[in-house]
Amino acid sequence: AGQIDPSLKKSIESAQKQFHKMNKTAFAVNASFVAMGAAAIKASFDATKGLYELGKEFDVAYDAIRVGTGATGEQLNALKQDFKDVYSSVPTTMEDASKAVADFNTRLGLNGKELSDLSKQAIAVSGMMKEDLNTTIQASSQAFKQWGIDSKDMGKSMDYIFKVSQSTGIGFNELMNSMKVTGPAMQQLGFSFEQSAAMMGHMEKAGINTNEALKAMKKSVGVFAKEGYNASDGFKVYSEAIKNAKTETEAITLANEIFGMRAGSTMANAIRKGALSIDEFTKSLANSD
């Protein structure tokens, strides 16, 4: 007891002198129990205060979901449960968990397991790749809508983008954003979601100016139409011609006609270096976990 507070030690000694007939050991034990009781009360108060603060955090998270989605009643209760699932499954804050649940519900109309699973993935990848979560949610939502990805396949598609990012060094959010921006043109050129992502990553790894190349590919769609080709066929024909050109100058001249003067040399270089030949790369991605 004296170790807790010197003044308590003095009080005990004073009491022992006044009650000299009292068993000193028993008195000391009783005093210790008094001290233990005080410590237990404080611990109980701290725990109660902690639970109160935790409860306030949950309320803030629920309010964020309510405001972000406009949900009420059973729908709101379901979203609260999705939030709890996310928060208890991955290392994250309540703020980030509630944001992922609210935003993916609003942007993509997801609910239940599909919502909680995609939220967990977005939080996990933003943490591992040091990416901004808001950008991850926004870019992935827009890319999935642009490419018409079914809700049951969104998690798999996010995994695929992660694998491309890992394998090539292109940023996850950067790749997702490029998939959103170039989606219509890449689809017209005949590329799938997986092929497009692999091509962008492959160009980045090969040292090609990816943004410039993608802008050129978007531009080529209109040029092919004027030439009487659909985008897919036109791209195949001219890519083959550029690849088989006898000289670099001839290849660049041909690329300038299709992709524009600014990006002609970039595209000629990409095609002749094989940066757009992604068959082997996509196979390796498909076979990796």
LINBELGI-V503886 format. One record per residue. OMEGA is omega as a letter, one per 20 degrees, with the letter a starting at -180 (* if undefined). NEAR is the number of other C-alpha atoms within 12 Angstrom. D_FIRST is the distance of its C-alpha to the first C-alpha in whole Angstrom. Layout:
BEGIN
OMEGA;NEAR;D_FIRST  OMEGA;NEAR;D_FIRST
END
This chain:
BEGIN
a;25;0  r;17;4  r;12;5  a;16;5  r;14;7  a;12;8  r;13;10  r;19;7  r;20;7  a;16;10  a;18;10  r;28;9  r;20;11  a;15;14  a;19;14  r;20;14  a;15;17  r;12;19  a;13;18  a;14;19  a;12;21  r;15;17  a;14;16  a;19;13  r;14;12  a;14;13  a;24;11  r;22;8  r;16;9  r;17;10  r;26;7  r;22;5  r;15;9  r;18;9  r;21;7  r;16;9  r;15;12  r;16;12  a;16;12  r;14;15  r;14;16  r;14;16  r;14;18  r;14;20  r;14;21  a;14;22  r;14;24  r;14;26  r;14;27  r;14;28  r;14;30  r;14;31  r;14;32  r;16;34  r;15;36  r;15;37  r;19;38  r;24;40  r;19;42  r;23;43  r;32;44  r;33;46  r;26;47  r;28;49  a;37;50  a;29;52  a;18;53  a;24;54  a;28;56  a;18;57  r;24;56  r;17;55  a;11;55  r;11;55  r;20;56  r;27;53  r;19;51  r;26;52  r;43;52  r;37;48  r;26;48  r;36;50  r;45;47  r;32;44  a;28;46  a;36;46  a;29;43  a;16;41  a;20;44  r;26;44  a;21;42  r;28;42  r;26;41  a;33;42  a;28;44  r;33;46  a;45;46  r;42;47  a;43;50  a;50;52  a;51;52  a;43;53  r;40;56  r;44;57  a;38;58  a;25;59  a;25;61  r;32;62  a;20;62  r;30;60  r;32;57  a;27;55  r;23;55  r;27;57  a;41;55  a;37;52  a;34;54  r;42;55  r;47;52  a;39;50  a;37;53  r;48;53  a;38;50  a;31;49  r;34;53  r;29;52  a;21;48  a;20;50  a;24;53  a;16;51  r;24;53  a;23;53  r;34;52  a;26;54  r;27;57  a;41;57  a;40;57  a;29;60  a;32;62  r;45;61  a;39;62  r;29;65  a;36;66  r;36;66  a;27;68  a;25;71  r;32;71  r;23;71  r;24;68  a;19;68  a;27;64  a;20;64  a;20;65  r;32;62  r;28;60  r;24;62  r;34;64  r;40;60  a;29;60  r;35;63  r;46;63  a;38;59  r;31;61  r;41;64  r;32;61  a;24;60  a;26;63  a;25;65  r;24;62  a;33;63  a;31;60  a;39;60  r;35;60  a;31;63  r;43;65  r;43;64  r;28;65  r;38;68  r;42;69  a;31;69  a;27;71  a;35;74  a;35;73  a;28;77  a;32;79  r;35;77  r;28;78  r;28;82  r;32;82  a;22;81  r;30;78  r;25;75  a;39;71  a;38;70  a;31;73  r;41;73  a;48;69  a;42;70  r;42;73  r;49;71  a;43;68  r;38;71  r;37;73  a;29;69  a;26;69  r;25;72  r;22;72  r;29;74  a;27;74  a;34;72  r;26;72  a;27;76  a;38;77  r;38;76  r;28;77  r;33;81  r;47;80  a;30;80  a;33;83  a;38;85  r;33;85  r;25;87  r;24;90  r;27;90  r;19;91  r;15;94  r;18;95  r;13;95  r;20;92  a;22;89  a;31;86  a;26;86  a;21;89  a;27;89  r;38;86  a;22;87  a;21;91  r;34;90  r;35;87  a;21;89  r;24;92  a;35;89  a;30;88  r;20;92  a;21;93  a;14;95  r;16;93  a;24;90  r;17;92  a;21;94  a;31;90  r;33;89  r;27;92  r;31;92  r;39;88  a;27;89  a;27;91  a;38;89  r;35;85  a;27;86  a;21;87  a;21;83  a;31;82  a;34;85  r;31;84  a;36;81  r;44;82  r;42;85  a;34;82  a;38;80  a;36;82  r;29;84  r;25;81  a;26;80  r;31;77  r;39;78  a;27;79  a;28;76  a;19;77  a;17;75  a;29;72  r;28;72  a;16;72  r;17;69  a;29;67  a;20;68  a;11;67  a;15;64  *;12;60
END
